[in-house]
């Protein structure tokens, strides 16, 4: 359908938006991150985003941008491990130290800083993992075959 947005189109739009923001540092969103965003929100299973799905994604990105700017206390445009911990908490993710450490290893650059696209990639990945876990955890026990921290460590590593 012509009103559906592909991963490449999403990437172009998002990269234009972040390029105009001097307060956030970003190398731009990767195609992989854009595909993950689509898979989180693509309710029809088309591999693309409808206008409604894009609007939902845009509101998520806006919310995460607010959190990013709020916890970037040194106004560097990036996040260090401490700021990232605060951002995760602010976003509603209660994660143990081991999971937080793995997130830093996975999403930070060699100088241990996380830029905006890394931050968004992490948030979308966490949302996806939590969504999958909740679908698998029928009894709402917090345990499937793995505990949530083990599951997160395995899938974030």
Residue pairs with C-beta under 8 A, 6 or more apart in sequence:
1 46
1 48
3 50
3 51
4 46
4 48
4 49
4 50
5 13
5 48
5 49
5 50
5 54
6 47
6 48
7 31
7 34
7 35
7 38
7 47
7 48
8 31
8 34
10 29
10 34
10 37
10 38
10 49
10 54
10 57
11 28
11 29
11 30
11 31
11 34
14 29
14 34
14 61
15 28
15 29
18 24
18 26
18 28
18 29
18 116
18 117
19 26
19 28
21 116
22 77
23 69
23 75
23 77
24 65
24 68
24 69
24 77
24 115
24 116
25 76
25 77
25 78
25 115
25 116
26 115
26 116
26 117
27 115
27 117
28 117
29 117
29 120
29 121
30 117
30 121
32 121
33 117
33 120
33 121
33 124
36 121
36 124
36 125
36 128
37 49
37 57
37 120
37 124
38 47
38 48
38 49
39 128
40 57
40 124
40 127
40 128
40 131
41 49
41 53
41 56
41 57
42 48
42 49
42 53
43 53
44 50
49 57
60 123
60 124
60 127
61 120
64 91
64 119
64 120
64 123
65 116
67 87
67 90
67 91
68 79
68 87
68 116
68 119
70 90
71 79
71 83
71 84
71 86
71 87
71 90
72 78
72 79
72 83
73 83
74 83
76 113
77 115
77 116
78 113
78 114
78 115
78 116
79 87
79 113
79 114
79 115
79 119
80 112
80 113
80 114
81 100
81 104
81 108
81 112
84 100
84 103
84 104
84 107
84 108
84 114
84 119
85 100
87 119
88 95
88 100
88 103
88 126
91 123
91 126
93 126
93 130
95 103
95 149
95 152
96 149
98 149
98 153
99 149
99 152
99 153
99 156
102 152
102 153
102 156
102 157
103 122
103 156
104 112
104 114
106 122
106 156
106 157
107 114
107 118
107 119
107 121
107 122
108 114
108 118
109 115
109 118
114 122
125 156
126 152
129 151
129 152
129 155
129 156
133 144
133 148
133 151
134 140
136 144
137 143
137 144
142 148
144 151
146 154
